[in-house]
């Protein structure tokens, strides 16, 4: 199982960026889920951005945590956006039909 470092920071415009580094799997995903849900409830940002630039691996439990974050954001009227997934993660999001739901941005167009 991998390791992940997850940090949240508020930007000047009031949005919150959650930076994720490392591997999102069963051993690490609860930290992401807690960060997303607690930050949304505590800070109530208009926009939450999850930056996956440095995510090296993500499985279905990682996808589940992102969906939980999206749903929690929707409940408080916040916009939820995933940005900069690598090719592997982007493919997972595309194959599962989650790119639009998760507001994926900053992606390169990868071939199949």
C-alpha positions as CSV (number, residue, x, y, z in Angstrom):
1,X,0.0,0.0,0.0
2,X,1.1,3.5,-0.7
3,X,1.5,6.8,1.1
4,X,-0.2,10.1,0.5
5,X,0.3,13.6,1.7
6,X,-2.8,15.8,1.6
7,X,-2.9,19.5,2.3
8,X,-5.6,22.1,2.0
9,X,-5.0,25.8,1.5
10,X,-7.3,28.8,1.0
11,X,-6.5,31.0,-2.0
12,X,-6.9,34.8,-2.1
13,X,-10.2,34.4,-4.1
14,X,-11.7,32.3,-1.3
15,X,-11.5,29.0,-3.1
16,X,-9.8,26.0,-1.4
17,X,-7.1,23.9,-3.1
18,X,-6.5,20.4,-1.8
19,X,-3.2,19.1,-3.0
20,X,-2.7,15.4,-3.1
21,X,0.7,13.7,-3.4
22,X,1.4,10.0,-3.6
23,X,-0.8,7.0,-3.9
24,X,-4.6,7.0,-3.2
25,X,-5.6,3.5,-2.2
26,X,-7.3,1.7,0.7
27,X,-4.5,2.6,3.0
28,X,-4.5,6.4,2.3
29,X,-7.9,7.4,1.0
30,X,-9.6,8.0,4.3
31,X,-7.3,11.0,4.9
32,X,-8.5,12.5,1.5
33,X,-12.1,11.9,2.3
34,X,-11.8,13.5,5.8
35,X,-9.9,16.5,4.4
36,X,-12.5,17.1,1.7
37,X,-15.6,16.7,3.9
38,X,-14.2,18.6,6.9
39,X,-12.8,21.5,4.8
40,X,-16.1,21.8,3.0
41,X,-18.1,21.9,6.2
42,X,-15.8,24.2,8.1
43,X,-14.8,26.7,5.4
44,X,-17.8,26.5,3.1
45,X,-15.8,27.6,0.0
46,X,-17.5,28.6,-3.2
47,X,-15.0,26.5,-5.1
48,X,-13.0,23.4,-4.0
49,X,-10.2,22.3,-6.3
50,X,-8.5,19.0,-5.9
51,X,-5.1,19.0,-7.5
52,X,-3.9,15.6,-8.5
53,X,-0.7,16.7,-10.2
54,X,1.5,14.5,-8.0
55,X,-0.8,11.5,-7.6
56,X,1.1,8.4,-8.7
57,X,-1.7,5.9,-8.3
58,X,-5.4,5.9,-7.6
59,X,-7.9,3.0,-7.5
60,X,-11.6,2.8,-7.0
61,X,-11.6,3.9,-3.4
62,X,-9.8,7.1,-4.5
63,X,-12.6,7.6,-7.1
64,X,-15.1,7.1,-4.3
65,X,-13.5,9.7,-2.1
66,X,-13.6,12.2,-5.0
67,X,-17.3,11.5,-5.6
68,X,-18.0,11.9,-1.8
69,X,-16.3,15.3,-2.0
70,X,-18.3,16.3,-5.1
71,X,-21.5,15.4,-3.4
72,X,-20.6,17.3,-0.2
73,X,-19.7,20.3,-2.3
74,X,-23.0,20.1,-4.2
75,X,-24.9,20.0,-0.8
76,X,-23.4,23.4,0.2
77,X,-23.7,24.9,-3.2
78,X,-19.9,24.8,-3.9
79,X,-18.3,24.0,-7.2
80,X,-16.0,21.0,-7.1
81,X,-13.2,20.6,-9.6
82,X,-10.4,18.1,-10.1
83,X,-7.4,19.3,-12.0
84,X,-4.1,18.0,-13.4
85,X,-4.7,14.2,-13.3
86,X,-1.9,12.2,-14.9
87,X,-2.6,10.0,-17.8
88,X,-3.4,6.9,-15.7
89,X,-5.8,8.8,-13.4
90,X,-7.4,10.7,-16.3
91,X,-8.1,7.4,-18.1
92,X,-9.8,6.1,-15.0
93,X,-12.0,9.2,-14.7
94,X,-12.8,9.0,-18.4
95,X,-13.6,5.3,-18.5
96,X,-15.8,5.6,-15.5
97,X,-17.6,8.6,-16.9
98,X,-16.6,10.9,-14.1
99,X,-14.7,13.6,-15.9
100,X,-17.7,15.9,-16.3
101,X,-19.1,15.1,-12.8
102,X,-15.8,16.0,-11.2
103,X,-15.2,19.0,-13.4
104,X,-11.9,17.7,-14.6
105,X,-9.7,20.5,-15.9
106,X,-6.1,21.1,-16.8
107,X,-5.9,17.8,-18.6
108,X,-3.9,17.0,-21.6
109,X,-5.5,15.0,-24.4
110,X,-4.1,11.6,-24.0
111,X,-4.4,8.9,-26.7
112,X,-5.9,5.5,-25.9
